[in-house]
Amino acid sequence: MSTSGCRNLRRGGPQGVAVLLLTIILLAPQWAAAARINEISESNLADRAIRFFAFQDPSLRYALAGSMMLGICCGLMGTFLVVRKLALMGDALSHAVLPGVALGFLWNMTKDPLAIFVGATIAGLLGAGTVQLIRNTTKHKEDAALGFVLASFFGAGICLFTMIQNLPGGNKSGLDKFMFGQAASLGRGDVLLLAVVTVLTLVAVLAFYKEYSLTSFDSAFARSIGLPVQLFHYSLMLLLAFAIVASLQAVGVVLVSAMLVIPAAAAFLLTDRLGMMLVLSAIFGMTAGGMGAFFSFVGRNLPTGPFMVLSAAAVFVAALLFGPRHGIAARWWRQRSRAERTQRENTLKSIYHVLEAADFRIEGASLADLAEKRRETLEEAQSQARELERHHLASLRNEVVSLTPQGWQRACEIVRNHRLWELYLTNAAQIAADHVHEDAEIIEHVLGEDNVRQLEKRLNYATRDPHGKLIPGLEDIRQGRSALIGTRATGYGGGGPKP
């Protein structure tokens, strides 16, 4: 998985998660009626927690196993949805299966798991096909097609459910749980169905990992080498439909999309590799399932499905805040560190300028000269000097700032970068010498040694910048201030050969 691909895709995941979290808030009253696993009130929270980890209750074992397998399956499928920018596809298909559930019930007027599974799968595939048909035959974008499928199929499902409720006879008890889920009612058959779907999903992902990866990130190239792109797309949609239908009993059509998107979106914030993202997403989904079952069991009147989603949302928020690369805290720390480093380097450069103005014949720069050069107060200059001292770049004695060997080297490097870049802009880009300073102020802090070597070679190891000032060279930096004292006297400088 390429880094550039991840950067382009990263915007989609959090937006889908935000929509799902809003759904959680709006539908909270309905979820309050969802069943929880533990219907027995223990004396206290500790007793219920001990009972949970004893795994003595059959209903708990079924609910926990089913919830964790649901998390694995949805996490794997959700990964491909997120990287393909199809985060709303899971939401659309989860609502599209509702009329299939109703038709499966109407087949023999009972909650036959096989009939409901077949009907919901057919409805899901029909929804995915409708999205593709609208995209291929009209000028509408995918978001419009997804919105149409979600609304129309869900509306048809609600109408069918209302008709079923008004029909005489038939065992309609518990049919409404397909809307919001009821993990507490998971039985042996439901867990076996989830196990079959999870194993099928794992086998498919492992067997066709390369093909799914290629068609996800570069479908044009995959098509050019003869891969059946559409076949792999529809196979993913088939696996997605299986995952959604198998999860209905636990979390319902409303919440299953959250379990598809949120774990994958959290994993997306932590890695730029598809393989690792699949693993993390499955782990996050499994963790959310286990936590949902735990909180439902130890709490009082707490539903399982919504707590699974909230647990997944907590994982996403943690990844968003504390992710090592893309987390808000990590980005803030990098920005702060970069700003502090730039401030120190600017202070080093100012000390160099003070020494240069004295032909490098003084040992250090006074705080008064540094403050004047930096256009700061004495207190601010002293604070910057203390900061350099903490990083072993300078020492402050009797209000005189003296550079350490490390500080001298970095000061020369910053000045060299600045003046080389000014000379490059005036020579190569034909920019006036009085218009290159601001750009050099920025680039001086990010130029690497390889770039500097190329600049020096391209500029024929120039010794002076556009303003006539000497450019410290590699030998000047290595030999220290004494080398530049001699340079001022002879008129030569720079890192290349001297006449």
C-alpha positions as a printed Julia matrix, in Angstrom:
499×3 Matrix{Float64}:
   0.0     0.0     0.0
   1.62    3.22   -1.12
   2.02    6.18    1.2
   0.57    8.58   -1.4
  -2.45    6.35   -1.81
  -3.04    6.43    1.94
  -2.78   10.2     2.07
  -5.37   10.59   -0.68
  -7.73    8.14    0.97
  -7.37    9.28    4.57
  -9.94   11.99    4.22
 -12.78    9.55    3.53
 -12.6     7.43    6.68
 -13.16   10.04    9.42
 -16.1    11.55    7.49
 -17.88    8.22    7.36
 -17.2     7.7    11.05
 -18.66   11.12   11.88
 -21.89   10.21   10.06
 -22.11    6.93   11.95
 -21.5     8.58   15.33
 -24.28   11.06   14.56
 -26.55    8.11   13.81
 -25.67    6.66   17.23
 -26.77    9.85   18.96
 -30.0    10.22   17.0
 -31.1     6.63   17.5
 -30.12    6.27   21.16
 -33.74    6.12   22.41
 -34.53    3.07   20.25
 -31.38    1.26   21.4
 -32.36    1.68   25.0
 -34.91   -1.06   24.43
 -32.34   -3.5    22.99
 -31.71   -6.55   25.1
 -28.56   -6.98   27.1
 -26.78  -10.26   27.76
 -27.07  -10.47   31.52
 -30.69  -10.56   32.63
 -29.7   -11.47   36.23
 -28.88   -8.61   38.59
 -25.85   -9.52   40.73
 -25.13   -7.79   44.01
 -22.43   -5.52   42.69
 -20.27   -4.69   39.69
 -17.32   -6.83   40.84
 -19.5    -9.95   41.11
 -20.84   -9.45   37.62
 -17.33   -8.9    36.24
 -16.11  -12.12   37.9
 -19.07  -13.97   36.48
 -18.31  -12.61   32.99
 -14.74  -13.94   32.99
 -15.93  -17.29   34.35
 -17.9   -17.82   31.07
 -20.46  -19.98   32.84
 -23.56  -18.55   31.13
 -24.35  -20.16   27.73
 -25.95  -16.94   26.49
 -22.76  -15.07   27.37
 -20.57  -17.57   25.55
 -22.68  -17.38   22.4
 -22.92  -13.59   22.51
 -19.2   -13.11   23.18
 -18.09  -15.57   20.49
 -20.53  -14.14   17.96
 -19.6   -10.53   18.73
 -15.87  -11.18   18.38
 -16.26  -13.1    15.1
 -18.52  -10.3    13.86
 -15.74   -7.83   14.67
 -13.14   -9.85   12.75
 -15.33  -10.29    9.7
 -16.53   -6.68    9.58
 -13.01   -5.39   10.25
 -11.57   -7.25    7.26
 -14.35   -6.19    4.9
 -14.33   -2.64    6.22
 -10.65   -2.29    5.36
 -11.33   -2.72    1.66
 -14.31   -0.36    1.87
 -12.17    2.38    3.41
  -9.22    2.06    1.03
 -11.58    1.98   -1.98
 -13.38    5.14   -0.76
 -16.56    3.1    -0.35
 -17.17    3.74    3.35
 -20.84    4.52    2.66
 -21.23    1.3     0.64
 -21.44   -0.66    3.88
 -24.13    1.71    5.15
 -26.09    1.43    1.91
 -25.91   -2.36    1.74
 -26.75   -2.79    5.42
 -29.99   -0.91    4.81
 -30.56   -2.58    1.44
 -30.76   -6.05    3.0
 -33.83   -5.13    5.07
 -36.39   -5.98    2.35
 -34.55   -9.27    1.85
 -35.04  -10.08    5.54
 -38.76   -9.37    5.2
 -39.07  -11.49    2.05
 -37.16  -14.32    3.75
 -39.7   -14.25    6.54
 -42.6   -14.2     4.09
 -41.21  -17.33    2.4
 -42.77  -19.58    5.06
 -43.96  -17.02    7.65
 -41.28  -18.07   10.16
 -37.87  -16.76   11.15
 -36.06  -19.46    9.21
 -32.34  -18.48    9.42
 -31.55  -19.97    6.01
 -34.45  -18.26    4.25
 -33.63  -14.92    5.86
 -29.93  -15.33    5.02
 -30.65  -16.1     1.36
 -33.19  -13.29    1.01
 -30.98  -10.69    2.69
 -27.95  -11.75    0.61
 -29.9   -11.45   -2.63
 -31.21   -8.03   -1.59
 -27.68   -6.89   -0.71
 -26.27   -8.03   -4.03
 -29.19   -6.38   -5.82
 -28.36   -3.14   -3.99
 -24.68   -3.34   -4.97
 -25.66   -4.06   -8.57
 -28.04   -1.1    -8.59
 -25.25    1.21   -7.44
 -22.99   -0.06  -10.24
 -25.79    0.22  -12.8
 -26.5     3.84  -11.9
 -22.82    4.69  -12.11
 -22.37    3.06  -15.51
 -25.56    4.24  -17.22
 -25.99    7.77  -15.86
 -23.83   10.78  -15.13
 -24.45   10.52  -11.39
 -21.53   10.02   -9.05
 -21.26    7.1    -6.65
 -22.48    9.08   -3.65
 -25.8     9.8    -5.39
 -26.19    6.12   -6.32
 -25.46    5.05   -2.73
 -27.97    7.55   -1.38
 -30.65    6.27   -3.75
 -30.06    2.61   -2.85
 -29.91    3.31    0.89
 -33.14    5.32    0.96
 -35.23    3.32   -1.5
 -34.31   -0.16   -0.27
 -34.63    0.83    3.38
 -38.03    2.4     2.68
 -39.17   -0.76    0.93
 -37.98   -2.81    3.9
 -39.9    -0.66    6.38
 -43.06   -1.0     4.3
 -42.68   -4.78    4.15
 -42.06   -4.97    7.9
 -45.22   -2.93    8.54
 -47.22   -5.24    6.29
 -45.84   -8.29    8.11
 -46.85   -6.87   11.48
 -50.4    -6.44   10.18
 -50.65   -9.97    8.8
 -52.62  -12.5    10.85
 -50.8   -15.53   12.21
 -47.11  -16.36   11.83
 -44.37  -16.18   14.41
 -43.41  -12.51   14.16
 -41.91  -12.23   17.62
 -38.39  -10.79   17.58
 -38.44   -9.86   13.88
 -37.96   -6.2    14.8
 -34.59   -7.1    16.38
 -33.11   -7.19   12.88
 -33.4    -3.4    12.93
 -31.27   -2.71   16.02
 -29.88   -6.13   16.86
 -30.08   -8.3    19.94
 -26.77   -9.95   20.73
 -28.3   -11.52   23.81
 -30.51  -13.71   21.61
 -27.63  -15.18   19.58
 -27.93  -18.94   19.53
 -25.82  -21.83   18.38
 -27.04  -21.51   14.79
 -26.25  -17.79   14.64
 -22.74  -18.36   15.99
 -22.13  -21.17   13.49
 -23.28  -18.9    10.67
 -20.91  -16.16   11.83
 -18.09  -18.69   12.09
 -18.68  -19.92    8.51
 -18.77  -16.36    7.14
 -15.67  -15.35    9.11
 -13.68  -18.38    7.89
 -14.85  -17.78    4.32
 -13.78  -14.13    4.54
 -10.35  -15.03    5.96
  -9.74  -17.65    3.27
 -10.79  -15.27    0.47
  -8.61  -12.42    1.76
  -5.58  -14.69    2.18
  -6.05  -16.42   -1.17
  -6.62  -13.26   -3.22
  -4.73  -10.69   -1.18
  -2.56   -9.49   -4.08
  -5.49   -9.26   -6.46
  -7.66   -7.37   -3.99
  -4.78   -5.02   -3.2
  -4.04   -4.26   -6.85
  -7.66   -3.74   -7.85
  -8.17   -1.5    -4.81
  -5.32    0.9    -5.57
  -4.72    0.72   -9.32
  -7.64   -0.82  -11.16
  -6.43    0.51  -14.52
  -3.11   -1.33  -14.22
  -4.88   -4.44  -12.96
  -7.14   -4.34  -16.0
  -4.16   -3.84  -18.32
  -2.47   -7.04  -17.1
  -5.62   -9.06  -17.58
  -7.09   -9.23  -14.08
 -10.91   -9.45  -14.0
 -11.41   -6.27  -11.98
 -15.19   -6.42  -12.0
 -15.16  -10.03  -10.85
 -13.02   -9.2    -7.83
 -15.19   -6.16   -7.09
 -18.37   -8.23   -7.06
 -16.68  -10.96   -5.02
 -15.9    -8.33   -2.38
 -19.51   -7.16   -2.52
 -20.64  -10.77   -2.06
 -18.39  -11.2     0.99
 -19.61   -7.84    2.28
 -23.22   -8.97    1.92
 -22.41  -12.19    3.78
 -20.79  -10.2     6.6
 -23.72   -7.82    6.87
 -26.37  -10.53    6.86
 -24.5   -12.67    9.4
 -24.2    -9.63   11.7
 -27.84   -8.57   11.6
 -28.93  -10.6    14.58
 -26.2    -9.07   16.76
 -26.17   -5.39   15.8
 -28.97   -4.88   13.26
 -29.08   -3.07    9.94
 -28.6     0.33   11.57
 -25.37   -0.42   13.44
 -23.61   -2.96   11.21
 -22.23   -0.18    9.0
 -20.52    1.29   12.05
 -18.75   -2.0    12.73
 -17.65   -2.07    9.09
 -16.21    1.44    8.98
 -14.98    2.46   12.42
 -12.38   -0.29   13.12
 -10.98    0.07    9.59
 -10.87    3.87    9.88
  -8.99    3.56   13.18
  -6.47    1.16   11.61
  -6.11    3.56    8.68
  -4.77    6.2    11.06
  -2.05    3.88   12.38
  -0.46    2.33    9.29
   0.21    2.88    5.61
   0.39   -0.83    4.74
  -2.68   -2.76    3.68
  -1.6    -6.02    5.33
  -1.06   -4.38    8.71
  -4.27   -2.42    8.28
  -6.21   -5.66    7.79
  -4.68   -7.13   10.94
  -5.29   -4.01   13.05
  -8.84   -3.6    11.78
  -9.68   -7.21   12.64
  -8.13   -6.8    16.1
 -10.03   -3.55   16.71
 -13.29   -5.13   15.57
 -12.74   -8.17   17.78
 -11.85   -5.92   20.72
 -14.98   -3.81   20.18
 -17.1    -6.96   20.12
 -15.58   -8.25   23.34
 -15.92   -4.89   25.09
 -19.54   -4.53   23.97
 -20.34   -7.94   25.42
 -18.49   -7.12   28.65
 -20.22   -3.79   29.3
 -23.6    -5.25   28.44
 -23.08   -8.13   30.87
 -21.76   -6.16   33.85
 -24.02   -3.15   33.39
 -27.66   -2.72   34.17
 -30.02   -2.43   31.22
 -27.14   -1.77   28.82
 -27.62   -3.02   25.22
 -24.84   -5.01   23.57
 -24.84   -3.77   19.97
 -24.61   -0.04   20.7
 -21.85   -0.68   23.22
 -19.9    -2.55   20.55
 -20.12    0.51   18.33
 -19.2     2.87   21.17
 -16.19    0.67   22.0
 -15.08    0.82   18.37
 -15.59    4.6    18.43
 -13.39    4.82   21.55
 -10.63    2.94   19.7
 -10.99    5.35   16.76
 -10.78    8.4    19.03
  -7.66    6.98   20.7
  -6.03    6.41   17.3
  -7.07    9.88   16.15
  -5.56   11.52   19.23
  -2.5     9.37   19.96
  -1.56    7.68   16.69
   2.26    7.75   16.3
   2.21    9.22   12.8
  -1.18   10.73   12.03
  -2.51   11.33   15.53
  -3.38   14.85   16.6
  -1.03   14.7    19.59
   1.85   13.42   17.44
   1.31   16.09   14.79
   1.13   18.8    17.47
   4.34   17.56   19.05
   6.16   17.45   15.69
   4.98   20.96   14.84
   6.03   22.25   18.24
   9.43   20.54   18.01
   9.94   21.91   14.5
   9.04   25.43   15.62
  11.41   25.23   18.61
  14.22   23.86   16.43
  13.68   26.65   13.9
  13.8    29.22   16.7
  17.11   27.81   17.99
  18.61   27.78   14.51
  17.55   31.38   13.91
  19.25   32.36   17.16
  22.42   30.52   16.1
  22.34   32.35   12.8
  22.0    35.69   14.57
  25.02   34.88   16.78
  26.98   34.0    13.63
  26.06   37.37   12.11
  27.26   39.19   15.23
  30.57   37.3    15.1
  30.86   37.93   11.36
  30.37   41.66   11.86
  33.4    41.57   14.2
  35.5    39.58   11.67
  35.21   36.54   14.0
  37.74   38.08   16.38
  35.45   37.96   19.41
  34.68   34.84   21.42
  30.92   35.35   21.67
  28.0    37.66   21.16
  26.75   39.85   23.99
  23.1    39.65   24.93
  22.69   43.3    23.95
  24.06   42.64   20.44
  21.99   39.48   20.11
  18.82   41.29   21.22
  19.49   44.09   18.76
  20.13   41.63   15.95
  17.02   39.62   16.79
  14.94   42.74   17.49
  14.01   41.33   20.87
  14.22   42.44   24.47
  17.16   41.45   26.67
  14.9    39.03   28.53
  13.87   37.32   25.29
  17.48   37.11   24.11
  18.53   35.65   27.44
  15.72   33.08   27.21
  16.9    32.03   23.75
  20.49   31.78   25.0
  19.36   29.54   27.87
  17.51   27.38   25.36
  20.71   26.97   23.32
  22.56   26.13   26.51
  20.05   23.39   27.35
  20.72   21.79   23.97
  24.52   22.11   24.35
  24.74   24.55   21.45
  26.06   27.54   23.4
  27.13   28.71   26.83
  26.08   31.91   28.6
  28.68   33.57   30.82
  28.66   37.21   31.99
  25.91   38.06   29.47
  28.04   36.75   26.58
  26.81   33.84   24.45
  29.62   31.61   23.16
  28.94   28.81   20.68
  30.02   25.27   21.43
  31.66   23.26   18.6
  28.28   21.66   17.92
  26.55   25.04   17.94
  29.23   26.56   15.68
  28.79   23.78   13.15
  25.03   24.14   13.03
  25.24   27.94   12.78
  27.6    27.67    9.81
  25.34   25.11    8.16
  22.28   27.35    8.47
  24.12   30.39    7.1
  25.59   28.27    4.29
  22.14   26.93    3.36
  20.64   30.41    3.37
  23.3    32.01    1.2
  23.57   29.1    -1.23
  19.84   29.19   -1.79
  19.86   32.94   -2.36
  22.63   32.52   -4.93
  20.79   29.64   -6.61
  17.6    31.69   -6.96
  19.44   34.67   -8.42
  21.49   32.56  -10.85
  19.07   29.81  -11.89
  15.67   31.48  -11.45
  16.84   34.99  -12.33
  15.17   36.48   -9.25
  16.39   39.85   -8.03
  18.82   39.65   -5.11
  16.54   41.72   -2.88
  13.65   39.29   -3.37
  15.26   36.0    -2.3
  15.75   36.51    1.44
  12.3    35.4     2.64
  12.37   32.2     0.61
  15.85   31.38    1.9
  14.65   31.97    5.49
  12.31   29.0     5.04
  14.43   26.62    3.0
  17.54   26.99    5.16
  15.99   24.81    7.86
  15.04   21.88    5.61
  17.93   21.53    3.14
  19.69   18.21    3.54
  23.4    17.58    3.02
  22.84   15.82   -0.32
  20.93   18.82   -1.64
  23.64   21.16   -0.36
  26.35   19.16   -2.14
  24.38   19.37   -5.39
  23.86   23.12   -4.96
  27.56   23.71   -4.33
  28.5    21.69   -7.39
  25.94   23.45   -9.58
  27.14   26.85   -8.37
  30.77   25.84   -9.03
  31.63   26.03   -5.32
  30.84   29.75   -5.16
  32.41   31.64   -2.28
  30.03   34.62   -2.01
  26.27   35.11   -2.02
  24.42   37.71   -4.18
  25.08   40.35   -1.52
  28.84   39.74   -1.51
  28.93   37.9     1.82
  31.15   34.84    2.28
  29.49   31.42    2.13
  30.82   29.06    4.81
  32.09   25.88    3.17
  32.61   22.37    4.45
  36.24   23.01    5.42
  35.28   26.23    7.19
  32.74   24.36    9.28
  35.2    21.62   10.17
  38.12   23.92   11.06
  36.05   26.32   13.14
  36.11   30.08   13.54
  39.87   30.36   12.87
  39.32   29.27    9.27
  36.87   32.11    8.65
  39.24   34.64   10.24
  41.77   33.69    7.59
  39.1    33.74    4.93
  38.17   37.33    5.76
  41.77   38.3     5.38
  42.42   36.48    2.06
  38.98   36.89    0.52
  38.33   33.21   -0.19
  35.66   30.92    1.23
  33.35   28.1     0.27
  33.58   24.34    0.41
  35.3    23.69   -2.93
  38.87   24.05   -4.16
  40.53   27.37   -3.47
  43.05   28.94   -5.89
